Amino acid sequence: MQILRHLKNNESGFSLLECILAIGILSIVIGTIVGLQSSIISSTQISGDNMKASWAMRSAISQLQYVLDSGGVKDVPNETEFPWATDEQFKISLIKKELKEVKPSQFLLSAMGVYNLVSPDGNEQSDISATFSSITPLLDAPAGAQSQSYFNNVTILVNWRDASTQRSITEGFFFIDKDALKGVNLPNLGGDDKKSDSPNQGNK
């Protein structure tokens, strides 16, 4: 502004060079403002799209949870794709992969190993394989006799396009079929059978 005021008060008027200089300064200022506004709009758009993608992911997880509660992992499709009902530019993909190589005994031993590491009551020095060696064949028998898998990885992917850029977010889940231990009779590891009969005796 001081430069323009100096040029205006000059008795000799505006020269061509001064006019070009003034126009150049004005163009830089306007260009900076427009660029800043475009950057703000772009950042706001990206933030808004990320929020919508998060909502789309939550919607897909809720639908997956409903299928699991009503039917189980077997009712989850191996692969499907559908648009988000609120905004169809967000595409939701679901992929289920059966982990047939994972045995119930492997999962049990891994879970107990983690328990011994993180729980105050755990014992890191205990030999978990030896402790459960008598029941691991019983756990693995149903898995070997049937073709279906009791363990599944489920991946949910939300895709959308931001201008010319393809963006996505992914969530992964590990599920155990509720029938994994169905029909398996584990040996009595020292429990008192009389305690389980006491409620029935009280009702007689």
Secondary structure as GFF3:
##gff-version 3
##sequence-region A 1 204
A	DSSP	alpha_helix	2	8	.	.	.	ID=ss1
A	DSSP	alpha_helix	16	70	.	.	.	ID=ss2
A	DSSP	three_ten_helix	73	75	.	.	.	ID=ss3
A	DSSP	beta_strand	79	83	.	.	.	ID=ss4
A	DSSP	beta_strand	91	98	.	.	.	ID=ss5
A	DSSP	alpha_helix	104	118	.	.	.	ID=ss6
A	DSSP	alpha_helix	128	131	.	.	.	ID=ss7
A	DSSP	alpha_helix	136	145	.	.	.	ID=ss8
A	DSSP	beta_strand	151	162	.	.	.	ID=ss9
A	DSSP	beta_strand	165	176	.	.	.	ID=ss10
A	DSSP	alpha_helix	193	203	.	.	.	ID=ss11
###
